[in-house]
Amino acid sequence: MHSTDHDRIPTRLSAASFRAKANLLQSRRGLENIFARIRRYPQVRTREFQTEIAQSTTALWTDPTSTELWYQRGKVQNLRLAAARLDRSVVPAGAVFSFWAQVGRASGFKGYVQGRMLQEGCMIPAIGGGLCQLSNALYQVALDAGCEIVERHPHSRIVPGSAAADQRDATVAWNYIDLRFRAKQPLQLHVRLTADELRVALSSDRPDNHGGVGAESFSSQSSPPNTLPIYSDHACESCGQVSCFRADGHLTHLSNNSRKAFLLDVAWPEFGRYVGANHSLEDVLAIPMDGGRWNRRQYAWPTQGFARVHTAQLSTLKRSLMSRRLAAHGASRQRALLRASCDLAAALARCLDEQTDEVCVSQNLLPFLWESGVLGGRRLSVFCTQLPLRDLQAVLDCASQIHPESNTLGDFRADDWLVEAEAEALRHAHQVITPHCQIAALFPGKSRLLDWEVPKPSFERPAMRKSEPPAILFPCATLGRKGAYELREALRGMNVLLLLGGPILEDQRFWQGFNVEVVTPAQMQRATIVVQPSIVESQPRALLKALAGGIPVIATESCGLPPMEGLHLVALMDISSLRSAILKLL
């Protein structure tokens, strides 16, 4: 360090004096806030604020190879928590926004961890450190949106390349050093962390409102523009001052190794193979329950070789009991399952800590985890098990218009915020992992296509008697989304036996006039061909089983299968091509 006044080596006495002064200032500000009626504004999901008038994007990570990486991760964790308190906040016209009133005190009890904070001329580890990156961004968007700056304090040192170098910074310290601005119109704040960036924006409810650069107005609690010296590298681990009381070697136990967390729901064998081959001894597995231990095949993820396995058995039990009380299909079931996924996502997210750099998530948990903010600042991979909600609902809307008589094609649509949260998360995901060809094709350049697990042949096909009509197996429930309407029209006038692999969930008279028999999966070998012209299909297990047993299969690309021997693909909702394919195989 240099020998100037501002670079004096901190002592325990100076630190204690600083803390005492801060306590007094905090107490005084607390009393002032009571009389000033400083308040926290609600966070609202609304589509009223569509016009973005100011935005700021800054990098989360600086030097990932440095000894500071541990505390950079801590900073990002603190930003996640604060962003969750700020995102979607609506500030009324003429109201004063206060950073600390909106965020609250950054304490370890609330999950805040050690990050870097500038104090007494040094960058020191502190709970909640790093929040100034957020206050800097807020100050910049408030200026650009034309807000009146009521209170703003520059940093005590200028870090080269930082916002302070351009005098567009705003430091904060609970609660006496605050950032406050007054909105001239109703504004909504949007704060989001991607894997690499902090994005802050202000939007207006007025169309064609582009904001404007606001003139800064200092109050009695504001500081003048920054005229202090340029800050050099005075972090505790790199300043070289061994005589400072803070130089106690507190970083010797820290590791910069990357850690991955898997937040997963129902186990697919394809995803199980991926997890088994792509985890390390430091990784964490978070699943509903240990399926191997409790003999629950649907949760039988590989659990060996993880640093920790986190389960959410209470949430899983509640979902199981709820599912048994609901109908097999319908809007009420879909809404209940979404609520259960939300609860499970919150329970599994407790395994995440500030040192987790990468997360692999099951798709049904994705929108809830993204909306909560816990995925921000992490490299994201998604196990995709179905079409994204936006694409899925568009396909169902189209099918519902063609078959308005269906009870099931239009019975449920997810809320707009859920659709948008999933779409945004998938847009920022580093990798989309799936065995489903149709889903993988939606994400060119970042999809990883897994091989479907083809079962071993489990039956021998009996010889067909000449006196018997050929048997066509529809290996699923009678639902519009499974292609039931198209199959019914394609089979009209044919002398066939239709084997149904599931219940009739459309009109109970749906197959009236057809020779129909409901069968179990074990009776698949009776089928001459298997036909499933699905509009939507996630797991074509029955089709894979039929192909493994040598039974020809007719399906659409929606079934997600690659070209295979015995598989005949037909166009979606094309009755003519479906009928031709059936007649050809018969």
N, C-alpha and C positions, 0 to 999 in steps of 0.2 A: 504493500500500500504506500501511497504518498504520505507526506507528513503534513498535508494541509488540514485545516480544522474539520472539514467535512469528511476526511478520511481517517480520523482518529480511531484507534482500535477500541471496540466496545469492551466495557468491563461489566462485572456483575452489578456494581453500583449504578452505572449508567442505565443498564437494562431495568433495574428495579425502579429507578427514577422515572424512566419512560412508562413503565407499567402503572405506576401510581398516578401520573398525569393522565394517562389514558382512562383509568377508572373514573377519575373526577369528570373528565369530559364526557364519558359515556353516561354518567348519572345526570349531568346537566342536560344533555341532549334528550335523554329519556323524558325528563320533565317538560322540555320544550315541545316534544312531539305530542304530549297529551293535550296541551293547549292549542297546538297548531292543527290538531285533528288530522294528522297524517295517517292514511289508511292503506290497507291492501285492497286491490281491485280484483274482481272475480275473473276466473279463467273460463271462457265460454267457447263452446263449439258452435260456430255460426258461419253462414255463407254471406253475411252482409258486407264484410270487409274484403273486397276482391281486388282493390287497386293498391298495388305496392308502391309506396312513395319514397322509400329509402331502404337501403340494405347494406350490410357489411359482411364480408367473408374474410376470415383470418385462419391461418394454419394452426392446428393443434400441436403439432410436433415440430421441434426445432432440430436437434441433433440426436437421433436415436442411438448413436454409438457412444455417447458420452456417459460419464458417471452420474449425470443428472437424470437419466431415464426413469429411475424409480420415482423421482419427484415430479417428472412430467406426467407420469401415469396418475399420480396423486392429484395433480392440477386438473387433469381431464375428468377424474372422478368428481371433484368439486364442481366443475362446470356442468357435469350431468345433473347433479342434484339442484343446482341453482337454476339451470335452464328449465327443469321440470316445474319450478315455481313461477317462472316468468312466461312460458309459452302460452299463447292464446289469451293473455291478459288484455282486458279492454279498459282503456283510460278515457273517461268522459271528457268532453270539451271543457276547457277552463280548469280542469283538475290538475293537481300536482302529483307527479309520479315520483316515488322515492324508492331507490334501489333496495335499501334495507327493509323498508316496510313490506316490499313485495317478496323478497328472498327470505327474510328472517335471519336470525343469528346462525352463523356457520359453526356448529359445534360437533364434537365427536359423537354425541348422543344421536344426532340426526344423520350420521353416516359420513360426515365430512372427515377427510384424512389430511395428512401432511402434504403440503405443496410448497412452492417457493413464494416468499413474501419479502418485499423490500422494506427494511427497517433499520434505522440508524446507519444508513449508507451501505448496508450489507444485504445480500440475498440469503435469507435464513429459512429453515424449515418451520412451517407453522400450520396448524389446523385451519383448513379453509384457504390455504395459499393458492394463488393463481386466479382468483375471481376478478382481478383487475383486467384480465383479458376480456371478460364479459362486460365490465363497466366501461372500458374503452370503447367497445363496439356499440354499446347503448348510447354513449355520448355522441358518437359519430352519426348514428342514424337519427338521433334527436335533432342534431344540428341540421342535417340534410333535409329533415322533414319540416323545418321551419319552426321548431318548438322553442319556447323561451327557456333558457338555461337558468334555473333558479339557484342551483348550487353545483359547483364542480371544483375539484382540487387536483392539480397536476402532481405527478410523482416527484419525489425528492431527488431523484437522479434520472438522467436520460440514458436509457439503454439504446445503443446504436441499432437502427432498423425498426425500432418500436414506434407506437403511436405517439409517444412522448417527443420523439425527434421532430414530429410535425406539429406539435402542440395540439394534438387531437386526442389526448389521453385524459383519463379521469380515474384517479385512485380512490379506493374505498377502504374503510376500516370500521368495524362495528363500534358503535353506531354513529359516532360523532363525525366521521369523514364520509359523507354521503354524496350520491349523485341524484340530483332532482331536476326535473324539467316540467314545464307546464304545456299541456297539449292545447293547441288552438282549435282543434276539431276532434271529434271522436276518433280514436286510433286503436288498433289492435297490434299487439306485439307478437312476433313469431321468433322463437329461439329454438334452434335445432343443431345437434352435433351429428355430423357424418363421420365416417371413419377417419378423415383427415382434417376436417374443417369445422370451425364454429361459424354458424350462419345466423345473423340477427337481422330482422326486417321490421318495418312499421308499415301497416296497410290502412287504407282509408275506406270508409263506406260510401265515398262519393266517386262516381266514375270520372275518368279523365283528370283526376287530381294527381299531379306529379310532384307535389310538395315544393320545396325550394330551400336554398341554403339560408339557414337562420342566422341572424346576428347574435353573437353571444352576449348575454347581459349578466354581469356579476352582481350577486347580492352581497350583503355584509359578511356572509359565511363563505364566500368564494375566494379563491386565491388568484393572483395575477398570472399571466402567461409564464411558462417555465423559463427561467433564466439561470438555472443551476448548472454545474459542470456536467460533462459527459461522464456517464457511469462506465467503469471498466469492470473486468471480471472479478467481482468480490464475493463470489459464492463460497460457502464454507469449505467445500471440497477442493477448491482450486485457487484460493487467494494466497496460499502459502504462509499465512500467519498462524504459527503454532502457539504463539503467546496469548491468543484470544481465548477467552473462557469457553467459547462455543466449539473450539477445535478439540473435540473429545473422541474423534474416531467413530462417530455414531453410524457411519455408513459401512463399517466393516462387515456387518451381518446381512447387508442387502444384496439381492440377486437381480440381475437384469434379464434373466431368462424369460422367454415368452411363454404364456400359459393360455391354453384353449379350454373353453367350456362347451359342453354339449347339453343343450336344453331340449329334451326330446319327449315325445308322447308315445303313441302307439308304434310298436316295432314292426318294421317291414324287414324281411330277410335281406333285401338288397342294401338297405341302409345299415343293417347290422354288420354286414361284411365291410362296408366302408368305415364304420366307426372302429371295428377291430383292427383295420389296417392303417388307420390314420390318426392315432392318438399316441401320446407320450406318457411317461410316468408322472409328469407334473400336471397333467390335465385333470379336469373335473367333469364328472358325469352327473347330470341332474335328470331324473326320470320319475314317472309317477310312482312306481314301486319296483322292487327287485323281482322281476318276473320269474327268474330261475329259482330263487329261494322259495317263493310262494306259489309256484306252479301256475303262473299266469302267463300263458304263451304270448298274449298280446303285448306284454311288457318285457319280453325276454331279450333285453339288450345285453351285449357282452360287457361285463362289469370288472373283468380282471385287468390289472395294469394301469389303474387310475390312482391318482393321489388321493382322491376322495369321491365317494358316490353319495349324492344327495337325493333323497326321495321326498315325495309329497303324498304320503299315504292317506292323510285325512281328506285332502281335496279329491283324491282318486276314489275314495270310498263314497264320498258325497255324490260324485258324478255317477258312480255305478248304481247307487240307490235311486237317484233321480231318473236315470235312463230306464230303469225297470218299470217305473210308474207312468212313463210316457208312451204315447202311441208309436208304432214302428216308423211312422212317416208323418210329416206335416210341419207347418210353420212353428207351432208351439215347441216341437222337439228341436228344431233348428235353433230357435232362440235360446232354449235351455242349454243346448250344447255349446253355444257361443259363450254364455255366462260361465259355464264350467271351464271352458278353455281359458277365459280371462282369469279365473281363480287359480287354475293350475299354473298359468304363466307367472303370476305374482309369487306363488309359492316356490317355483323353481328358480326364479330370478334372485332369490336370497343367496344362492351359491356364488354369485358374481362379486368379485372384489376389484379394487383398483388395479391390481396387477394382471387382470385377465385382458389380453390383447385381442383375442379372436373368439368368436362365438359361432356355433353351429346350431341352428334352430329348426324345429319342426314347423311346417307352414301354418298349422292351425293356431300356434302360439304367437306367430310373427307379428300381426298387427297390434296386439296388446303390449308386447314387449317394446315395439317401436314407439308406440304412443306414450308409453311410460318414460321413455328416454334412456333406458338402461343399455341399449345397444349402441348409443352414440360413442364415437371415438374408438370403436372396435371394428376389426375386420369381420365381415358377416358372410356366412354361408347358410343356405336355406335348403332343407330337405323338402322338395315340392311333391305333394301327394295328389294335387288336383289343379285344375286350371285356376289362375288367379281370379279372385272374385269378380273383377270387372269383366273379364272375358267369359267367365262362367255364366254370369247373369245376362250378358248380351246374347249368348247362345240360347239360353232358356227363354229370353224374351222373343227371339225369332221363332223358336219352336212353339211357344204359347200362342203366337199369332196364327200359325198354321193349324194348330189344334186347340182352338179356344174352348172346346168341350172338356179338355183335360182338367182333372181336379188337382193335379200335382205340378204341372209345368210352371204355373205362376203363383204358387201358394206362398212363397217366401222370397224376400230380397233383403240382403244385409243393409244396415244403415250406411249412409254416404261416408261418414267419418271412418268407418271400418274399412270400406273399400279403398278409400284414399290412403289410409295408413298402410295397408298392405302393399298398394301400388308404389308408394314412396319408398318403403323398405326394400322391395324387390328391385327398384331402380338403383338403390345405393348398395345392394348386395354385391360382394366380390364374386360369388359363385352360386349358381343354382344347380342343385344336385338332384337327379331324378332318373328312374328307369323308363319314364313315360315319354315316348318319342314326340308326341304332339306338344307336351309342355316344354320339353327341351328346345323345340324349334322356335318357341316364343322368345328365347334369350340367346340369340346368336352371339358368339364370342365369349360368353361367360357361363354356358351350361356345361355340366359334366354328365354325360349319359351313361348310366349304369346298365349292366346286363340284368334282364329279368331272371329270376330264379325259376328254372323249368323243373317241375317235379319229375320224379322217376315214374315210369308207367306203373299203375296200380291195378290194372284190370286187363282182361282179354275180351275183345269184342266177339259176341256170339254170332253164329251164322244166321243170316236173315232168312226167314221163311217166305216163300213166294206168295203165300196167301195173305201175309201181313202187309199193311201199307208202310211205306218208309216212315221212320220216326225222326222228327226234327226237334231238337232240344233248344229251348229258350232258357238259358241257365241262370235266370235271375228273376226278381220280382217283376210283375207286370206293371211297369211304370213308363210314362211317356218319355222320360229321359233315357230309358234303356232301348228305345226304338220299338216299343210295343205297337204303336199305331202303324208304322211302316211295315212291320212284319205281318200284322193282321191283313193289311191290304194286299201284300205280296202273296199271301197264302190263299186268298179267296179262290175257290173253285178247284183247289188241289186236293187229291185224295191222300192225305197224310195224317199221321198221329202226331199231335203237338204235345211234347213233354215240357211241363213248366217246372223250373227250378226254384220257384219262390211264390209267395202269396200274390193275389190279385189286388193291387192297391189303387187301380183306376176303378171304373164302374164294375160292380160284381158281374154284370151281364156282358162284360167286355168281349169274352170269347164265345158268346152265344152262337150256335150253329157250327162250331168247330169240334172236332174230335180231340178232346183235351184230357190230359192226365197229369196230376201233380206228382213229381218224383223227388227222391232224395239225391244228394250228390253221389251216393254209392251206386245209383242206377244209371249213371251217365253212359255206361257201355251199351245201353240199349239204343242209343242215338245213331242214326245213319249220318247225320251232319249236325253240327252245332251252329246256331245262327244268333248273333247278338249285334244288331245294327244300331249301336248306342249313339245317342246324341252327346251324352256325357258319360264317361267311365273312368274311374280312378285305378282300380285294381282288377285287371283281367285274369284273375287266378283260375276261374273255371275254364277260360279259353286256353290257357297254358296247359292245364291238366288234360283237356281234350286233345290238343296237339301232341302232347307227350304220349297219349294212348293211341295215336294214329287216326283220330277222328277228324275229318275235314272241318274247318271253321270258316264261317263267313262273318265278317265284322267290318266296321268303319275305322278310319284313322283315329277317331276319338278314343278307341280302345287302347291306344298307345303302344301297340306292338310293332316291332320292326318286321321287315320281310322274313318269313319263315316258311319252311316246307309244310304244305297243308293249309296255309292261311290264304284266304281270298278276300281282298279288300274291295268294298263297294263305296260309292259316293254317299255322303251324308244326306239322309232324308230323301234318297232317290229310290222310289218304289220300283220303277222299271228295271234299273240295274240290279236291284236286290232280287226281284223275281227271276230274272234271267240267270243270275248266279245260282239260285236254288235249283232251278230246273236243270241246269247244266250238271250239277253234282248229283242230282237224283237220277 
